[in-house]
Amino acid sequence: MPQVPNPARTSALTKTSWFGTAPALPTFEPLGEDTSADVVVVGGGIAGLTTAYLLGREGVKVLLLEDGELASGESGRTTAHLSNALDDRYTTLENLFGQEGARLAADSHTVAIATIEGIVAEEKIDCDFTRLDGYLFLPQGGHSQELSDELAAAHRAGLTQVAHLAEASTTGFEPGECLHFPQQGQFHILKYLAGLATAITRQGGRICTRTHVSEVHGGANARVLTATGHTATATKGLVIATNTPFNDRVVMHTKQAPYRTYVVAARVPKGAITKALYWDTADPYHYIRLQEVAAGPRGGAANYDLLIVGGEDHKTGQEDHPEARLDCLEEWVRARFPVVKDFEYRWSGQVMEPQDGLAFAGRNPLDSDNVFIITGDSGHGMTHGTLGPMIITDLIQRRPNPWAALYDPGRVTLKRESAQEFIRENVNVALEYTELLTSGDVKDVDEIPVGEGAVLRRGLSKVAVYKDNQGATHECSAICPHLGCVVHWNNLEKSWDCPCHGSRFTALGELLSGPANTGLAAG
């Protein structure tokens, strides 16, 4: 067999600090027969597992299906911030959704953190959960008025404990003038998900990994069909919790855009930096936290922690040199944290950015009868992946939910800023289709370096060619099976990435993540 990069545990090749510092997650058998449940959940990340857990806690019979292993999508590539200091800021949310909408957004994320805390306590999950302070600070050249405006909007949203500080009085990193957000949280995502999986099975729920769902059908006879030909029927509903929905070809993908984000983790001496969450107001912004490391490489107590810093976001498939983004991030860290010595982990992940800044959780707009979706995490996957399941649990159980209208996937935000974002992102997508007419990255396979890939034109077709470490070439179609965009080579993750809607494929064209639901066709 050729040596081909094919990530075994997550949707990308680079290794995250979570997989490097946690026991192996539990694995389960694939679905091997036709079956039924009250609710079928598709997706084994935080959104899917939380949905299954919350429903199971109420006695609902749940079946969870995961294409790979648990956390093999984006949940294993997070930085695991638990925050109600939202990326799009309360000044923006108030403008888009009104003061009451901003208040509901703040309330939902605040309650999501408390819900995670409650689950950790109830299920006795050892996942390093802790409450801690958060600080929103200005980048170089930032203006104080930005913080003043955000403080006022946060107070109007009900976060009255947020305070404007001249300095944070922290150790190891002083962000300067900032907003102090108390009672934020953090945890070890893989340890938490392992605890959820254990609780789900104890409730009587069933989890099947390595089970690819190829078809989704709503209605009174809601069901999914797997790639192996088995049917799972749901009497109460289907929940698609796969970061971005694969069951909707167009509508939801005009409402949100995929972005790659980058993370580095460096060793720092224990106690050298105040443990807190830190974010700046740059665009793209930076986000910072510490991950405690309990044991050293030989089993003894570790004398260091990991400083985790993310940022440098860009549209998926629209960066020729993703490695340079990590280099920039390392330079940014070294300039601000002199105690940093060695960088132990470097990785990238993918977030879905909705046009109006808030996630989607509820009934699928085009198949609303018994089909529910959770998507659009907007950089807050941990809290969105908790409040979304809370909404859907209430909808399935036919209870009112105070946040349901705010996060409704069918909503239309009739504000100029939202419309401008919608137009900007969809014009960007339209321009990517012009690549169908171009000549390609190279003219001949001989131009492709060993271990890399490139797109070339062959007659009327575009071909994605990967040259493995032995120099052998592997070809597949360069056309994304979702909506026909030309994929781009990602040399950091050794993957083919769609620049239109974010589908990703291995070097051999195998599906890594949607919205495509099949791999690249043979070349």
Order of alpha helices (4+ residues) and beta strands (2+ residues): alpha-beta-alpha-beta-beta-alpha-beta-alpha-beta-beta-alpha-beta-beta-beta-beta-beta-beta-beta-beta-alpha-beta-beta-beta-alpha-alpha-beta-beta-beta-beta-beta-beta-beta
